[in-house]
Amino acid sequence: MQREARDAPDVSEAARRRIVAVLMLVYLLNVLDRQILSILNERIKADLGLADAQMAFLFGTAFAVFHAIFGLPLARLADVWVRKNLIAIGLASWSVLTALSGLATGFGQLAALRIGIGIGEATSTPASYSILSDYFPPRRRATAIAFFASGAMLGAGAGLVVGGAVVSGWDAAFAGGGAPGGLVGWRAAFLVVGLPGFLLALVVRRLREPVRGESEGLPAPDEPRPFRAFLFELRAVVPPFTAWHLAALGAGRRGVASNLGAAAAVAGGAWALVAATGDLAQWTALGLGVYVAISWMQALRLRDAPAAALVFRTRSLRLGCVGFACVAMLTNSFNYWTAPLLMREFGASPATVGVALGPILIAMGWLGVTSGGWLADAWKRRSPVGRLGVGVVSALGSVPCAAALLLAPDLPRALVATAGLQFFAALWIGVGPTLIQESVLPRVRATAASFYGIVFTFMGYALGPYLVGRLSDAIGDLRTALAWMLCASGAAVVLLLLAMRHVATDETTLLARARAAGELLPARAA
C-alpha cells in the first residue's frame, strides 16, 4: 500500500503542539469529571445509603452505555461537521451537569446526571482523534495521540487530589455547620470541578480546523448538510426508531425481522440477569446499549458498505478492540476502586489518599501513556505488530503490580505497588486508538473510533468496575473482588496475540479491500 503522506500544510510545529496540549486538557477534564467519583465514593455511599454495585453503576454503566450509544451519531457529526465546535459544545454541557451533580438528592438524580455527562463527553474523543490524525502524519501519530491520551491519567490523578482536598477541607471547615447552602464536602467538590470547563470551551472554539485526510493525500469532501447526517444517524440508535430506520435504509422485512429478533434476544438475556441479580438498572441499561450497538452496525452496513467492511471485517481491528477492552477492564476497575480500597483497608482519609494517590496516577500514568506511544512508534517502524505488542506488555506487566497492591500490608507499600500498576496499565491507552485510526480510511476515522469506544466502554466501564462492586457486595471483601479482575489480563494477551497474526496483511490490503467494498478512491492512492 502506497499513500502520499505529508504534514498538514501551513501549520507550524508550535501550532501542532498547542493543538495537542489543548485537546489533552479537554481530555483531562473529561476524565476528572468522571474519576472524581472514586475519591468521593465513601462519602456519597454513606450519605445517600448506596451499595458498592450502585456506586459502580454511577461510575461505569450509567456513564458508559449512553456515552457509547450517543457517541455513534456524534462521531458521525464529527466526520462531517466542524470538530472543534462539537468539542467546545460538549465540554460546556458536561461541565454544567458535573456541577449540578453536587445538588443531587438520591441515586436516581445522580444516575440521570451521569447519563447526561456520558452523552456530553461523547462529543470530544472521536473528534479529537480525528483532528490529531489530520495534524500529524503516520510516523508521528502514535506519539501525538499518546500525549493527548495522557490527559486521562492526568485527569484521574487531578480528580483524586482535588476531590480529596475539597471534601476533607470543606467538611473540616464547616464541621460545626454553617456551610453555604448547607452543602457537605462531596457536593462542593462537584461544583468546584464542574466550572473550569466553560473557560476551556472558549479556547477550543478558537482552534484551527484541519482538512480531513490531507496529511495522507486523501482529502475528504465537505458534507453540505452535516446536521441532517447527524439526525439520520441519531435515528439509528434511539428505539423504537431503530427498526424504522433500517426499513427506510432498505433493509426489507428480513432485515427488520432480524433487528426485532435481536431486540427480543437481548431483552431476554437482560431479564434473566435482572432475575438472577435483582439489579434492574445495570442490566436494563447494558441491554439497551447492546441492542443499539447491533442496530447501528446493521444500519452502517446499509448506509456505508465500504466503511462497515473496513470496521467490521478487519480481523486485527476486531481482535484488537476486544483485547484492549480486556486491558481496560483491569485498568478502570483498579482506577476506580483503589481509592476506596485504601480508605477501607488502612483507615486513611479522602485527603490523605487523594494527595498520595493522585500524584502517582499523574506521574506514572503520564509516563506510561507517553512511553507506550513512543515504544509503539519505535516498534512499529520495525514490525507491523508494534502497536499490539505494547498492549501485550501492558497486560502482562500489570498483573504482578496489581497482585502486590492487593497483598500490601500497609499504605506505603500499597502506594509503591500502585505506581508500578499505573505505569503498565497506562502503556496501551494511546496505542489502542492509534491502531484503530490506522486500520480505516481517513473519512471514517471518527466512526471507527466510536466502534472501538462501544467495545471499550461496555467492557472497560460498564462491566469491569460493576463486576468488582457486585462481587464486593456479595462477599464483603473489596480486595478479593479486585483480585478476580486479573483474569482480564490473560484474556487480553490471548486476543492481542491473535490480532498480531493478521495486522500485516490487513495493513497492506487496506486500499484494495476498500475498493472491493465499493469505495471510490483517487487514482494516486494506489
C-alpha positions as CSV (number, residue, x, y, z in Angstrom):
1,M,0.0,0.0,0.0
2,Q,1.5,3.3,-1.1
3,R,-0.1,6.6,0.1
4,E,1.2,10.1,-0.1
5,A,1.9,11.1,3.5
6,R,2.9,14.7,4.4
7,D,2.5,17.1,7.2
8,A,-0.6,19.4,7.2
9,P,0.3,22.5,5.1
10,D,1.0,25.9,6.6
11,V,1.0,24.5,10.2
12,S,4.0,25.2,12.4
13,E,5.4,22.8,14.9
14,A,4.4,25.1,17.7
15,A,0.8,25.1,16.4
16,R,0.7,21.4,16.4
17,R,2.0,21.2,19.9
18,R,-0.6,23.8,21.0
19,I,-3.4,21.7,19.4
20,V,-2.2,18.6,21.3
21,A,-1.9,20.5,24.6
22,V,-5.4,22.0,24.4
23,L,-7.1,18.7,23.4
24,M,-5.2,17.0,26.2
25,L,-6.6,19.5,28.7
26,V,-10.1,18.7,27.3
27,Y,-9.4,15.0,27.9
28,L,-8.1,15.9,31.4
29,L,-11.4,17.5,32.3
30,N,-13.3,14.7,30.6
31,V,-11.7,12.1,32.9
32,L,-11.5,14.3,36.0
33,D,-15.3,14.9,36.0
34,R,-15.9,11.1,35.9
35,Q,-12.9,10.0,38.1
36,I,-13.7,12.3,41.0
37,L,-16.5,9.9,41.9
38,S,-13.8,7.4,43.1
39,I,-12.4,9.6,45.9
40,L,-16.0,10.7,46.8
41,N,-17.2,7.1,46.8
42,E,-17.3,6.5,50.6
43,R,-18.9,9.9,51.4
44,I,-21.6,9.6,48.8
45,K,-22.3,5.9,49.6
46,A,-22.7,6.8,53.3
47,D,-24.7,10.0,52.7
48,L,-27.2,8.5,50.2
49,G,-27.2,4.9,51.6
50,L,-25.9,3.2,48.4
51,A,-24.2,-0.1,47.8
52,D,-20.9,-0.7,46.0
53,A,-22.7,-2.0,42.9
54,Q,-24.8,1.2,42.8
55,M,-21.7,3.3,43.0
56,A,-20.0,1.3,40.3
57,F,-23.2,1.7,38.2
58,L,-22.9,5.5,38.6
59,F,-19.2,5.5,37.6
60,G,-19.4,2.9,34.9
61,T,-22.7,1.8,33.4
62,A,-24.8,4.9,33.6
63,F,-21.9,6.9,32.1
64,A,-20.5,4.3,29.7
65,V,-23.6,2.9,28.0
66,F,-25.1,6.3,27.0
67,H,-21.6,7.6,26.2
68,A,-21.2,4.8,23.7
69,I,-24.8,5.0,22.3
70,F,-24.7,8.7,21.6
71,G,-21.1,8.5,20.6
72,L,-22.2,6.8,17.4
73,P,-24.2,9.7,15.9
74,L,-21.9,12.3,17.5
75,A,-18.9,10.5,15.8
76,R,-20.8,10.8,12.5
77,L,-21.2,14.5,13.2
78,A,-17.5,14.7,13.9
79,D,-16.9,13.2,10.4
80,V,-19.0,15.8,8.6
81,W,-19.0,19.0,10.8
82,V,-16.6,21.4,12.4
83,R,-14.9,19.2,15.0
84,K,-13.6,22.0,17.3
85,N,-17.2,23.4,17.6
86,L,-18.5,19.9,18.6
87,I,-15.8,19.5,21.3
88,A,-16.5,23.0,22.7
89,I,-20.3,22.5,22.9
90,G,-19.8,19.1,24.6
91,L,-17.3,20.4,27.1
92,A,-19.6,23.2,28.2
93,S,-22.5,20.8,28.5
94,W,-20.8,18.1,30.6
95,S,-19.3,20.8,32.9
96,V,-22.8,22.1,33.8
97,L,-24.0,18.6,34.5
98,T,-21.0,17.8,36.7
99,A,-21.6,20.9,38.8
100,L,-25.3,20.0,39.1
101,S,-24.3,16.6,40.5
102,G,-23.5,18.4,43.7
103,L,-27.2,19.2,44.2
104,A,-28.5,15.6,43.6
105,T,-30.5,14.1,46.5
106,G,-30.7,10.5,45.5
107,F,-29.5,7.6,43.3
108,G,-32.0,8.4,40.5
109,Q,-30.9,12.0,40.2
110,L,-27.2,11.1,40.2
111,A,-27.8,8.4,37.6
112,A,-29.7,10.9,35.3
113,L,-26.9,13.4,35.6
114,R,-24.2,10.8,35.0
115,I,-26.1,9.7,31.8
116,G,-26.1,13.3,30.7
117,I,-22.3,13.6,31.4
118,G,-21.7,10.5,29.4
119,I,-23.6,11.9,26.4
120,G,-21.7,15.2,26.6
121,E,-18.3,13.6,26.9
122,A,-19.0,11.5,23.9
123,T,-18.5,14.6,21.7
124,S,-14.8,15.0,22.4
125,T,-12.7,11.9,22.0
126,P,-13.6,10.7,18.4
127,A,-13.4,14.3,17.2
128,S,-10.0,14.8,18.9
129,Y,-8.6,11.6,17.4
130,S,-9.7,12.7,14.0
131,I,-8.2,16.2,14.4
132,L,-4.9,14.9,15.6
133,S,-4.7,12.3,12.8
134,D,-5.1,15.2,10.3
135,Y,-2.4,17.3,12.0
136,F,0.2,14.5,12.3
137,P,1.4,12.1,9.7
138,P,1.5,8.3,10.4
139,R,5.2,8.3,11.5
140,R,4.4,10.7,14.4
141,R,0.7,9.9,15.1
142,A,1.0,7.4,18.0
143,T,3.3,9.8,19.9
144,A,0.8,12.7,19.4
145,I,-2.3,10.6,20.3
146,A,-0.5,9.1,23.3
147,F,0.3,12.6,24.6
148,F,-3.3,13.6,24.1
149,A,-4.4,10.3,25.8
150,S,-2.1,11.1,28.8
151,G,-4.8,13.6,29.8
152,A,-6.7,10.6,31.0
153,M,-4.1,9.8,33.6
154,L,-3.7,13.5,34.5
155,G,-7.4,13.9,34.9
156,A,-7.7,10.7,37.0
157,G,-5.0,11.9,39.3
158,A,-6.3,15.5,39.5
159,G,-9.7,14.2,40.3
160,L,-8.3,12.4,43.3
161,V,-6.2,15.3,44.5
162,V,-8.9,18.0,44.0
163,G,-11.7,15.8,45.2
164,G,-9.9,14.6,48.3
165,A,-8.7,18.1,49.2
166,V,-12.1,19.8,48.7
167,V,-14.2,17.1,50.6
168,S,-11.9,16.9,53.6
169,G,-11.2,20.7,53.7
170,W,-14.8,21.6,53.3
171,D,-16.1,19.2,55.9
172,A,-13.4,20.3,58.4
173,A,-14.1,24.0,57.8
174,F,-17.8,23.5,58.4
175,A,-17.7,20.7,61.0
176,G,-19.9,22.8,63.2
177,G,-22.4,23.7,60.5
178,G,-23.0,26.9,58.6
179,A,-21.8,25.7,55.2
180,P,-23.1,27.7,52.2
181,G,-26.3,26.3,51.1
182,G,-25.9,23.5,53.6
183,L,-23.6,21.7,51.2
184,V,-21.4,18.9,52.5
185,G,-17.9,18.3,51.1
186,W,-18.7,15.9,48.3
187,R,-21.3,18.2,46.9
188,A,-18.9,21.2,47.0
189,A,-16.3,19.1,45.1
190,F,-18.6,18.5,42.2
191,L,-19.3,22.3,42.0
192,V,-15.6,23.1,42.0
193,V,-14.6,20.7,39.3
194,G,-17.5,21.5,37.1
195,L,-16.7,25.1,36.5
196,P,-13.3,25.3,34.6
197,G,-14.8,23.6,31.5
198,F,-16.5,26.8,30.4
199,L,-13.3,28.7,30.1
200,L,-11.6,25.9,28.2
201,A,-14.5,25.6,25.8
202,L,-13.8,29.2,24.6
203,V,-10.2,28.2,23.9
204,V,-11.2,25.2,21.9
205,R,-13.6,27.3,19.9
206,R,-10.6,29.3,18.6
207,L,-8.5,26.3,17.4
208,R,-7.8,25.9,13.7
209,E,-9.8,23.1,12.0
210,P,-7.6,21.0,9.7
211,V,-8.7,19.5,6.4
212,R,-9.7,15.9,6.8
213,G,-7.3,13.4,5.3
214,E,-4.9,16.0,3.8
215,S,-1.9,14.8,5.7
216,E,-2.1,11.5,3.8
217,G,-3.2,12.8,0.5
218,L,-6.8,11.6,0.9
219,P,-8.8,14.8,1.5
220,A,-12.5,14.2,2.2
221,P,-15.1,16.5,0.7
222,D,-17.3,18.6,3.0
223,E,-20.8,17.4,3.9
224,P,-23.3,20.0,2.7
225,R,-25.9,19.0,5.4
226,P,-23.9,17.9,8.4
227,F,-26.8,18.0,10.9
228,R,-29.1,16.1,8.6
229,A,-26.4,13.4,8.6
230,F,-26.3,13.5,12.4
231,L,-30.1,13.3,12.8
232,F,-30.1,10.4,10.3
233,E,-27.5,8.6,12.4
234,L,-29.3,9.5,15.7
235,R,-32.5,7.8,14.4
236,A,-30.4,4.6,14.2
237,V,-29.7,4.5,17.9
238,V,-33.0,5.7,19.5
239,P,-35.5,2.9,20.0
240,P,-38.1,2.3,18.7
241,F,-37.0,4.3,15.6
242,T,-34.1,1.9,15.1
243,A,-36.3,-0.7,13.2
244,W,-38.0,2.1,11.2
245,H,-34.6,3.5,10.3
246,L,-33.4,0.1,9.0
247,A,-36.6,-0.2,6.9
248,A,-36.0,3.3,5.5
249,L,-32.5,2.2,4.5
250,G,-33.9,-0.7,2.5
251,A,-33.3,-3.5,5.0
252,G,-36.5,-5.2,3.9
253,R,-38.7,-7.5,6.0
254,R,-35.9,-9.9,6.7
255,G,-33.6,-7.1,7.9
256,V,-36.2,-5.6,10.2
257,A,-37.2,-9.0,11.5
258,S,-33.5,-9.7,12.3
259,N,-33.3,-6.5,14.2
260,L,-36.5,-7.2,16.2
261,G,-35.2,-10.7,16.9
262,A,-32.0,-9.2,18.2
263,A,-34.1,-6.9,20.5
264,A,-36.0,-9.9,21.8
265,A,-32.9,-11.9,22.5
266,V,-31.2,-9.0,24.2
267,A,-34.3,-8.3,26.3
268,G,-34.5,-12.0,27.3
269,G,-30.8,-12.0,28.4
270,A,-31.2,-8.8,30.3
271,W,-34.4,-10.1,32.1
272,A,-32.5,-13.3,33.1
273,L,-29.7,-11.2,34.6
274,V,-32.1,-9.0,36.4
275,A,-33.9,-12.0,37.8
276,A,-30.5,-13.5,38.9
277,T,-29.0,-10.4,40.5
278,G,-32.0,-8.1,41.2
279,D,-30.2,-5.2,39.6
280,L,-32.7,-3.7,37.2
281,A,-30.7,-0.5,36.4
282,Q,-27.5,-2.3,35.4
283,W,-28.8,-4.9,33.0
284,T,-31.6,-2.7,31.5
285,A,-29.0,0.0,30.6
286,L,-26.5,-2.5,29.3
287,G,-29.1,-4.4,27.4
288,L,-30.3,-1.2,25.8
289,G,-26.7,-0.4,24.8
290,V,-26.1,-3.8,23.2
291,Y,-29.3,-3.6,21.2
292,V,-28.5,-0.1,20.0
293,A,-25.0,-1.3,19.0
294,I,-26.4,-4.1,17.0
295,S,-28.9,-1.7,15.3
296,W,-26.1,0.7,14.5
297,M,-24.0,-2.0,12.9
298,Q,-26.9,-3.1,10.8
299,A,-27.6,0.4,9.7
300,L,-23.9,1.2,8.9
301,R,-23.8,-1.8,6.6
302,L,-26.7,-0.4,4.6
303,R,-25.7,3.2,4.7
304,D,-22.0,2.9,4.1
305,A,-20.9,-0.6,3.0
306,P,-17.2,0.3,2.5
307,A,-16.9,1.8,6.0
308,A,-18.7,-1.2,7.5
309,A,-16.5,-3.6,5.6
310,L,-13.3,-2.0,6.9
311,V,-14.6,-1.6,10.5
312,F,-16.2,-5.0,11.0
313,R,-14.2,-7.3,8.7
314,T,-10.7,-6.2,9.6
315,R,-9.6,-9.0,11.8
316,S,-6.7,-7.2,13.6
317,L,-9.1,-4.3,14.3
318,R,-11.8,-6.6,15.8
319,L,-9.4,-8.7,17.9
320,G,-7.5,-5.6,18.9
321,C,-10.7,-3.8,20.0
322,V,-11.7,-6.7,22.4
323,G,-8.1,-7.3,23.5
324,F,-7.6,-3.6,24.5
325,A,-11.0,-3.6,26.1
326,C,-10.0,-6.5,28.4
327,V,-7.0,-4.5,29.5
328,A,-9.4,-1.6,30.1
329,M,-11.5,-3.8,32.4
330,L,-8.4,-4.2,34.7
331,T,-7.3,-0.6,34.3
332,N,-10.6,1.1,35.0
333,S,-11.5,-1.3,37.8
334,F,-8.4,-0.5,39.7
335,N,-8.5,3.2,38.8
336,Y,-11.9,3.5,40.4
337,W,-11.7,1.0,43.4
338,T,-8.1,1.7,44.6
339,A,-9.0,4.8,46.5
340,P,-11.9,3.2,48.3
341,L,-9.8,0.1,49.0
342,L,-7.0,2.2,50.6
343,M,-9.5,4.1,52.7
344,R,-11.2,0.9,53.9
345,E,-8.1,-1.2,54.5
346,F,-5.9,1.4,56.1
347,G,-8.4,3.9,57.5
348,A,-7.0,6.8,55.5
349,S,-9.0,10.0,54.9
350,P,-10.0,11.2,51.4
351,A,-7.4,14.0,51.6
352,T,-4.6,11.6,52.6
353,V,-5.5,9.1,49.8
354,G,-6.1,11.9,47.3
355,V,-2.8,13.6,48.0
356,A,-0.8,10.4,48.0
357,L,-2.6,8.6,45.1
358,G,-3.3,11.5,42.8
359,P,0.4,12.4,42.0
360,I,1.1,8.7,41.4
361,L,-1.7,8.5,38.9
362,I,-0.5,11.7,37.2
363,A,3.2,10.9,37.2
364,M,3.2,7.2,36.5
365,G,0.1,7.3,34.3
366,W,1.5,10.1,32.2
367,L,4.9,8.3,32.0
368,G,3.1,5.1,31.0
369,V,0.9,6.6,28.3
370,T,3.7,8.6,26.7
371,S,6.2,5.8,26.9
372,G,3.7,3.5,25.4
373,G,3.2,5.9,22.4
374,W,7.0,6.2,21.9
375,L,7.5,2.5,22.2
376,A,4.6,1.8,19.8
377,D,6.1,4.2,17.2
378,A,9.6,2.7,17.5
379,W,8.3,-0.9,17.5
380,K,6.0,-0.1,14.5
381,R,9.0,1.1,12.4
382,R,10.5,-2.4,12.8
383,S,7.4,-4.5,12.7
384,P,3.7,-4.2,11.9
385,V,2.8,-5.8,15.2
386,G,4.3,-2.9,17.2
387,R,1.1,-1.4,18.4
388,L,-0.4,-4.7,19.5
389,G,2.9,-5.7,21.2
390,V,2.7,-2.7,23.5
391,G,-0.7,-3.9,24.5
392,V,0.7,-7.3,25.4
393,V,3.4,-5.7,27.5
394,S,0.8,-3.6,29.3
395,A,-1.4,-6.6,30.1
396,L,1.4,-8.8,31.3
397,G,3.2,-6.1,33.3
398,S,0.0,-5.1,35.2
399,V,-0.5,-8.4,36.8
400,P,2.4,-8.6,39.3
401,C,1.9,-5.0,40.3
402,A,-1.8,-5.4,40.9
403,A,-1.1,-8.5,43.0
404,A,1.5,-6.6,45.0
405,L,-1.1,-3.9,45.7
406,L,-3.7,-6.3,46.9
407,L,-1.2,-8.1,49.1
408,A,0.4,-4.9,50.6
409,P,0.3,-4.9,54.4
410,D,0.4,-1.1,54.8
411,L,-0.3,2.1,52.9
412,P,3.3,3.0,51.8
413,R,3.8,-0.4,50.2
414,A,0.4,-0.3,48.6
415,L,1.3,3.1,47.0
416,V,4.6,1.7,45.7
417,A,2.7,-1.2,44.0
418,T,0.1,1.3,42.7
419,A,2.9,3.3,41.0
420,G,4.1,0.2,39.0
421,L,0.5,-0.8,38.2
422,Q,-0.3,2.7,36.9
423,F,2.7,2.7,34.6
424,F,2.0,-0.7,33.0
425,A,-1.8,-0.2,32.9
426,A,-1.3,3.1,31.0
427,L,1.0,1.9,28.3
428,W,-1.8,0.8,26.0
429,I,-4.1,3.9,26.3
430,G,-2.8,5.9,23.4
431,V,-1.8,2.8,21.4
432,G,-5.3,1.2,21.0
433,P,-6.9,4.2,19.4
434,T,-3.9,4.6,17.1
435,L,-4.3,1.0,15.8
436,I,-8.0,1.7,15.1
437,Q,-7.2,5.0,13.3
438,E,-4.7,3.4,11.0
439,S,-7.0,0.4,10.2
440,V,-9.5,2.5,8.2
441,L,-9.7,5.3,5.7
442,P,-9.5,9.0,6.9
443,R,-13.1,9.7,6.2
444,V,-14.4,7.1,8.7
445,R,-11.8,7.5,11.5
446,A,-14.3,9.0,14.0
447,T,-16.8,6.3,13.2
448,A,-14.2,3.6,13.7
449,A,-13.2,5.3,16.9
450,S,-16.8,5.0,18.1
451,F,-16.9,1.3,17.3
452,Y,-13.8,1.0,19.4
453,G,-15.5,3.1,22.0
454,I,-18.5,0.8,22.1
455,V,-16.4,-2.2,22.9
456,F,-14.1,-0.3,25.2
457,T,-16.8,1.4,27.3
458,F,-19.2,-1.6,27.5
459,M,-16.4,-3.9,28.8
460,G,-14.0,-1.4,30.4
461,Y,-16.5,0.8,32.2
462,A,-20.0,-0.9,32.2
463,L,-18.7,-4.3,33.2
464,G,-15.3,-4.1,34.8
465,P,-16.0,-1.8,37.8
466,Y,-19.5,-3.0,38.2
467,L,-18.5,-6.7,38.5
468,V,-16.0,-5.7,41.2
469,G,-18.6,-3.7,43.1
470,R,-21.2,-6.5,42.8
471,L,-18.8,-9.2,44.0
472,S,-17.6,-6.9,46.8
473,D,-21.3,-6.5,48.0
474,A,-21.7,-10.3,47.8
475,I,-18.6,-11.4,49.7
476,G,-18.0,-8.3,51.7
477,D,-14.3,-8.0,50.6
478,L,-13.3,-5.5,48.0
479,R,-9.7,-6.8,47.9
480,T,-10.8,-10.3,46.8
481,A,-13.2,-8.8,44.3
482,L,-10.4,-6.9,42.7
483,A,-8.2,-10.0,42.6
484,W,-10.7,-11.7,40.2
485,M,-10.2,-8.9,37.7
486,L,-6.7,-10.1,37.0
487,C,-8.2,-12.8,34.8
488,A,-9.0,-10.0,32.2
489,S,-5.3,-9.6,31.6
490,G,-4.9,-13.2,30.5
491,A,-7.8,-12.8,28.0
492,A,-6.2,-9.6,26.7
493,V,-2.9,-11.3,26.0
494,V,-4.6,-14.1,24.0
495,L,-6.7,-11.8,21.9
496,L,-3.8,-9.4,21.1
497,L,-1.5,-12.2,20.1
498,L,-4.2,-13.5,17.7
499,A,-4.5,-10.0,16.3
500,M,-0.8,-9.9,15.6
501,R,-1.3,-12.7,13.1
502,H,-3.4,-10.6,10.9
503,V,-2.2,-7.0,11.3
504,A,0.5,-7.0,8.5
505,T,-2.0,-8.4,5.9
506,D,-4.7,-6.0,7.0
507,E,-2.4,-3.0,6.7
508,T,-1.1,-3.8,3.2
509,T,-4.6,-4.7,1.8
510,L,-6.5,-1.7,3.2
511,L,-7.0,0.2,0.0
512,A,-7.6,-2.9,-2.0
513,R,-10.3,-4.0,0.5
514,A,-11.8,-0.6,0.5
515,R,-12.1,-0.6,-3.3
516,A,-13.5,-4.1,-3.3
517,A,-16.2,-2.9,-0.9
518,G,-17.2,-0.1,-3.3
519,E,-15.0,2.8,-2.0
520,L,-14.1,5.4,-4.7
521,L,-10.5,6.4,-4.2
522,P,-8.4,8.9,-6.1
523,A,-6.0,7.3,-8.7
524,R,-2.9,8.4,-6.8
525,A,-4.0,6.3,-3.8
526,A,-2.5,3.2,-5.3
